[in-house]
Amino acid sequence: MKISFVGAGNVAWHLAQAFENAGHVVNEVYSRDSQNARLLTTLLYDATIQPDLNFAESESALIVIAAADDALAGIIERIVLPDGVMLVHTSGTQSLAELQRLVGIYSDVPVRTGVLYPLQTFTKGVPLDYAQIPFCIEATDADTEQELTALARSVSTQVYRVDSEERQVLHIGAVFACNFTNHLLTIAHDLLAREQLDFTLLKPLIRETCEKALASTDPALAQTGPARRNDWSITSQHLAYLQPVSPEWTGLYRQLTESIRLRHFGMD
């Protein structure tokens, strides 16, 4: 399949190379930051930098919008599409209905629309096992769904049909599991750094915690710690230490403690 990308950030950096390695052809890459587009095209076989959003003469069968959620409307307003092209976004939150609505307003030609959402955290230069990445597919018609499914299966063994409401719930769950977890690890790092303690000391604990949670049918079964034991003596000591250090961290500690207690003991 011939593919073009709108966006040259983390998601496009990974997907464009994954699709090429699976035998597809990336024709063009557009980015508001031409340097990002240039860097990505240097990693691809024969892709060119698209200077603007006029894709009217593109030979691509698929155009992938891999850009920030709040950029979608502005892109659709300005993009010029070839007749009959498939247009998808990679967002976890933008609905297919919204994409259809925008295309209906701004496109002068028939366009097939869909969603190709890879449920993973992406960072340029960090290798990933694409075969294990869940790809969530949604489309306006059966033919488009079939083509997007085949594309996703060319790089991953984990391909699912997921509608917009389900995808939003997955995205919220991903924020808890990935983004919030990483922020809490950042706090742990900064807390230790205040006392000149090496964050490496926590890494075996972090690995074991994640492995147990992933191995369990319910991560709650792997919960340990003072809140799980309902140990107010230790909790009070921790809060007393944290309060002069950071009221923000103190509030988070207290809120998470209450959340764990409610989950396991049902206490107010």
C-alpha positions in Angstrom: 0.0 0.0 0.0 1.2 3.5 -0.8 0.9 5.8 2.3 1.4 9.4 3.1 1.8 11.0 6.6 0.6 14.2 8.0 2.9 14.7 11.0 6.4 13.7 11.7 6.4 13.3 15.5 6.8 10.2 17.6 3.9 8.2 16.2 4.7 8.9 12.6 8.4 8.3 13.2 7.6 4.7 14.3 4.6 3.9 12.0 6.2 5.1 8.8 9.3 2.9 9.3 7.2 -0.1 10.5 5.0 0.1 7.5 8.0 0.3 5.1 9.6 -2.6 6.8 6.4 -4.6 6.2 6.6 -3.9 2.5 4.5 -0.8 2.1 5.6 2.4 0.5 5.7 5.8 2.2 5.3 8.4 -0.5 5.2 11.7 1.3 5.7 13.2 4.7 4.2 16.6 5.7 5.0 18.4 8.9 4.6 22.0 10.1 8.3 21.6 11.2 10.0 20.9 7.9 13.1 19.7 9.8 11.1 16.9 11.4 9.8 15.9 8.0 13.4 15.9 6.6 14.7 13.8 9.4 11.9 11.2 9.0 12.3 11.0 5.2 16.0 10.3 5.6 15.0 7.1 7.4 12.6 6.0 4.7 13.4 4.4 1.3 12.1 7.0 -1.2 9.7 9.3 0.7 9.6 13.0 -0.2 8.9 16.0 1.9 5.4 17.3 1.2 5.7 21.1 1.3 2.1 21.8 2.1 -1.3 20.1 2.7 -2.2 19.8 -1.0 -2.2 16.0 -1.6 -4.5 16.3 -4.7 -1.9 14.7 -7.0 -0.7 12.1 -4.4 -0.7 8.5 -5.5 -1.1 7.3 -2.0 -4.1 5.1 -1.2 -3.9 6.1 2.5 -3.2 9.4 4.3 -2.4 9.0 8.0 -2.9 12.1 10.2 -0.4 11.5 13.1 -0.7 14.8 14.8 -1.9 16.3 18.1 -5.6 15.9 18.8 -6.2 19.6 18.8 -4.6 20.0 15.4 -7.1 17.7 13.6 -9.7 20.3 12.7 -7.2 22.7 11.4 -5.6 20.0 9.2 -8.9 18.9 7.7 -9.8 22.5 7.0 -6.7 23.0 4.9 -5.9 19.6 3.4 -6.6 18.9 -0.2 -7.3 15.2 -0.9 -7.3 13.0 -3.9 -10.5 11.4 -5.0 -11.4 8.2 -3.1 -8.4 8.2 -0.7 -8.6 6.6 2.7 -8.0 9.2 5.4 -7.3 8.1 9.0 -6.1 9.6 12.3 -4.2 7.9 15.0 -5.9 9.6 18.0 -7.2 7.8 21.1 -9.8 10.4 21.8 -11.0 11.9 18.5 -14.1 10.1 17.3 -14.6 8.7 13.8 -17.9 10.7 13.7 -15.9 14.0 14.2 -13.5 13.0 11.4 -16.4 12.3 9.1 -18.1 15.6 10.1 -15.0 17.6 9.3 -14.4 15.8 6.0 -18.0 16.4 5.0 -17.6 20.1 5.6 -14.2 20.7 4.0 -13.5 18.0 1.4 -14.6 18.5 -2.2 -14.1 14.9 -3.2 -15.4 11.5 -1.8 -13.1 10.3 1.0 -13.2 7.1 3.0 -12.5 7.7 6.7 -11.2 5.5 9.5 -9.1 5.3 12.7 -5.8 3.5 13.1 -5.0 3.8 16.8 -1.8 2.1 18.0 -2.2 1.6 21.8 1.4 2.3 22.8 3.7 5.0 24.1 6.1 6.2 21.3 9.4 8.0 21.5 11.6 8.6 18.6 14.7 6.4 18.6 13.3 4.0 21.2 12.9 0.5 19.6 9.5 -1.3 19.9 8.2 -4.7 19.2 5.5 -3.7 16.7 4.1 -7.3 16.6 3.0 -6.8 20.2 1.4 -3.4 19.8 -2.5 -3.5 19.9 -3.9 -1.7 16.8 -7.4 -0.5 17.2 -9.3 -0.2 13.9 -12.5 1.7 13.1 -13.9 2.6 9.7 -17.0 4.0 8.0 -17.4 1.0 5.7 -16.5 -2.7 5.5 -14.0 -2.3 2.7 -12.0 0.4 4.5 -12.1 -1.6 7.7 -10.8 -4.6 5.8 -7.9 -2.7 4.2 -6.9 -1.0 7.5 -7.1 -4.4 9.3 -4.8 -5.9 6.7 -2.4 -3.0 7.0 -2.3 -3.3 10.8 -1.8 -7.1 10.6 1.2 -6.6 8.3 3.1 -5.2 11.4 1.2 -6.5 14.4 -0.4 -9.7 15.6 -2.7 -7.7 17.9 -5.4 -6.1 15.8 -8.9 -5.3 17.1 -12.1 -3.6 15.9 -12.8 -0.9 18.5 -15.4 1.8 18.2 -14.9 5.4 19.3 -16.5 5.1 22.7 -14.5 2.0 23.5 -11.3 3.7 22.2 -11.9 6.7 24.5 -12.2 4.4 27.5 -9.0 2.6 26.4 -7.2 6.0 26.2 -8.3 7.0 29.7 -7.1 3.6 31.0 -3.8 4.2 29.2 -3.4 7.6 30.8 -3.7 5.9 34.2 -1.5 3.0 33.4 1.2 4.8 31.5 1.2 8.6 31.9 0.2 8.8 35.6 2.4 5.9 36.5 5.4 7.6 34.8 4.7 10.8 36.7 4.6 8.9 40.0 8.0 7.4 39.1 9.2 10.9 38.4 8.1 12.0 41.9 9.9 9.0 43.4 13.0 9.9 41.5 12.9 13.5 42.6 12.2 12.6 46.2 15.3 10.3 46.4 17.4 12.9 44.6 16.7 15.4 47.4 18.5 13.1 49.8 21.2 12.1 47.2 19.8 8.6 46.9 20.2 6.8 43.6 16.9 6.0 41.8 18.5 2.8 40.6 17.8 1.4 44.1 14.1 1.4 43.2 14.3 -0.2 39.8 14.1 -3.9 41.0 11.0 -3.0 43.0 9.5 -1.2 40.0 10.1 -4.2 37.7 8.7 -6.7 40.2 5.6 -4.5 40.8 4.9 -4.3 37.0 5.6 -8.0 36.4 3.2 -9.0 39.2 0.5 -6.7 38.1 0.8 -7.9 34.5 0.8 -11.6 35.5 -2.3 -11.2 37.6 -5.9 -11.3 36.4 -6.5 -8.2 38.5 -3.7 -5.9 39.5 -5.5 -5.2 42.8 -4.5 -8.7 43.8 -0.8 -7.7 43.7 -1.3 -4.5 45.8 1.0 -4.2 48.8 2.2 -1.4 51.1 0.9 0.6 54.1 -2.4 1.5 52.6 -3.2 -2.1 51.6 -2.4 -3.1 55.2 -4.4 -0.2 56.5 -1.3 0.8 58.5 -2.0 4.3 59.7 1.2 4.5 61.8 3.5 4.2 58.7 1.2 6.4 56.6 1.3 9.2 59.2 5.1 9.1 59.3 5.3 9.4 55.5 2.8 12.3 55.5 4.8 14.1 58.2 8.0 13.8 56.2 6.3 14.9 52.9 4.4 17.9 54.2 7.4 20.3 54.5 9.0 18.8 51.3 6.0 19.3 49.0 2.3 20.0 49.8 1.6 18.7 46.2 3.3 15.3 46.9 1.6 15.2 50.3 -1.8 15.6 48.7 -1.1 12.9 46.1 0.1 10.5 48.7 -3.0 11.1 50.9 -5.4 10.8 47.9 -3.8 7.6 46.6 -3.8 6.1 50.1 -7.5 6.8 50.4 -8.1 5.3 47.0 -6.3 2.1 47.9 -8.2 1.9 51.2 -11.5 2.4 49.5 -10.7 -0.3 47.0 -9.7 -2.9 49.6 -11.6 -2.0 52.7 -14.5 0.2 51.5 -13.7 2.8 54.1 -14.6 6.5 53.8 
